[in-house]
Amino acid sequence: MSLLMDEESRIIEMAWEDRTPFEAIEKQFGINETEVIKFMRSRLKPRSFRRWRERVSGRSTKHLKLRSPDVIRSHCPTQYKHR
């Protein structure tokens, strides 16, 4: 997997976000959930990786199929920084 530093940073950010589903990461960067997990394991410190896995495991908003239809967007309007 050959990614630019900005892309790696964005994948990590998206993986940590509660409302960003794995499908959005796959659509934007072409890596599925299993690959995101491997990516996060290789980029995070062991304790940070464990904390992330605990956080996303069982979180329905990380999977489009499990997501409530009430959730209509993947991010807060103030989330993205303007460049």
N, C-alpha and C positions, 0 to 999 in steps of 0.2 A: 504494500500500500504506500503510494508516494503522494504525500500531501504537503502543501505549503504550511508554514508555521501558523498563519492566520486561519487556515482551514482546520488544523488540529485544534486550535484554541476554540474555534466556533463549535466543533463537534463536542468538545468537553463541556462547553457552556450549555449547549442544547441537551446533552445527556443529563445534566444536573437540573435542568428546568422541569418543574412538575407538569406543566401543561404541554410540553413538546413531546409528541409520540415518537416512538422509534421509527415509525413509517415516514415521518417527516425528515428524519436524518437520512434514511435510506433514499428517499426521493431526491434530496439535495446533494448527498455525497456518494451514493451508491454502495453504502455498507449497511448490512442488515443487523438485527438485534444481536445476534451471536458475535458478529464482527465488532460491533460497538463495545460489547463486554470485553472482548480480547483487547481492543484498542485502549479502553479505560484501564484495564489491568496493567498494560505496559506503560501507560503514561502517568498514572497516579501512584503515590506512595501506598504501601500495603494497607495502612490504617484508613486512608482516604478512600481507597477502593472498597474496602469492607463497608464503610459508612455509606458510600454511594449505593452499593448493592442492597443494603438493608433499606435504604430510602426508596429505591425504584421497584423492589420486589413486591409484587401484589398491588402496585399502584395502578388503578384502572385508567388514569389519564395518560399513561405511557403507551397504551395500546388503543388504536382507533376502535377496534371491535368491542372493547370493554368499556369504552368511554360513554358517559351519559350524553344523550342527545342535547341536553341543556348547554353543554360546553361547545360553543360555536367558533371559538378561536383558539390558537395555540400559544398566544402570548398576551401579556398585559400591554395596553397601548403606550405606556411609558417605559417599556422594557428596553427598547433598542436605542442605542446612543446615536445621535446624529453626527456625521463626520463632515 
